[in-house]
Amino acid sequence: MSRDLKFTRNIGIAAHIDAGKTTTTERILFYSGVNHKLGETHEGSATTDWMAQEQERGITITSAAVTVGWKYRDNQYHINIIDTPGHVDFTVEVNRSLRVLDGLVFLFSAVDGVEPQSETNWRLANNYNVPRIGFVNKMDRSGADFLKVVGQVREMLGSHAVPLQLPIGSEDTFKGVVDLINNRGIVWNTEDKGMTFTEVPIPDELLEETAVWREKLLEAVADYDETLMEKFFDDPDSITEREILDALRAATLDAKIVPMVCGSSFKNKGVQTMLDYVMELLPSPLDVEAIEGTNPKTEEVVVRKPDVKEPFAALAFKIATDPFVGRLCFIRVYSGNLEAGSYVYNTRSDNKERISRIFQMHANKQNAIPNVGAGDIAAVVGFKDIKTGDTLCDEKNPIVLESMDFPDPVIGLA
Ligand code: GDP
């Protein structure tokens, strides 16, 4: 089984503590759980399932990587969410997550804006040039100010933050957004906990502001695309949604633009829309550069492409204990394919390890899978001696992926 990597996303959610990372992850798991259920049964069971799964999901949320499915524009996506520690004491761990993920959702509180840990994590992400989108959460709280946070991302983090939305309503009445790309209003439906939305006219009082911010958005993306720039000056109305999204994606992948959206995960608003933008704008494993390592025997540089036909190479990024399956090692596979029951070579210990089983952590179950291929993330069990940072690979084609000298977060200001 090999997956079309175009539809895979390896993402992290970075946030200052208390900005709502747990709540947002919980909503993502809920939606993906319901998505699966919707295929099998009828929609009515969503709420009871949610209650019943709450406890098991509590375990999943703290997992180093959790896998969810997401349907976007008729394609089924496979998303691995890699835990990105929020606390400043875990800089090495943040570095390691940044290494194995391909894109970030950067969460801010709409009230507190850019906070110290957002700054540290932002600079670490800059060191790796990680493409990111911003999600301004807690829009229902008093004092919430989306555009103020966008301004802080520009000024305090020195990044080209560009709003894709304007909030409709505020605090208690926050219910939707103006979608600046499509020039329409959307209001999230409450009966399915914000999993879907209804299109509405742009409220009169927001028409002027919408025109201003849409123009800023078009100008920002046109900067990265010459044909768009011509259209922008000749006839901006002729620019299509697809053209905007494609140019925006290119600029986001280059980490030149940080698209910003908003919501309230606690009130089930906006998480769905944010996830759609993850599919649309953040990289697949095919969009990132091939990984480099060294051959431990010859010291030569080795480059591996995200292709199942290449020799196997994976980085162990977290060792954990799971109440159901015991000691687990989370790996990011960069090239090749690993079958359950086969042997891998550990370049640090110079030993072979048998991997008895391979798992992916889902909202409500640990899923045993027969194999894991390039571009994907999974947890393996059965090993004796694997440490975080170890490279697991094909014995005949050895490679060391990680050198332990991570970039210093203090240098390299945005
Ligand atoms: P984390 O530390 O980033 O994981 O944050 P949590 O998800 O645990 O949220 C911290 C607190 O903020 C909790 O009390 C949440 O209920 C609350 N919270 C999270 N998201 C929202 C939101 O969108 N609106 C409001 N009003 N509260 C929220």
Residues whose N, C-alpha, C, O or C-beta is under 5 A from the ligand:
A	BS01	GDP	A15 H16 I17 D18 A19 G20 K21 T22 T23 T24 N137 K138 M139 D140 R141 G263 S264 S265 F266 K267
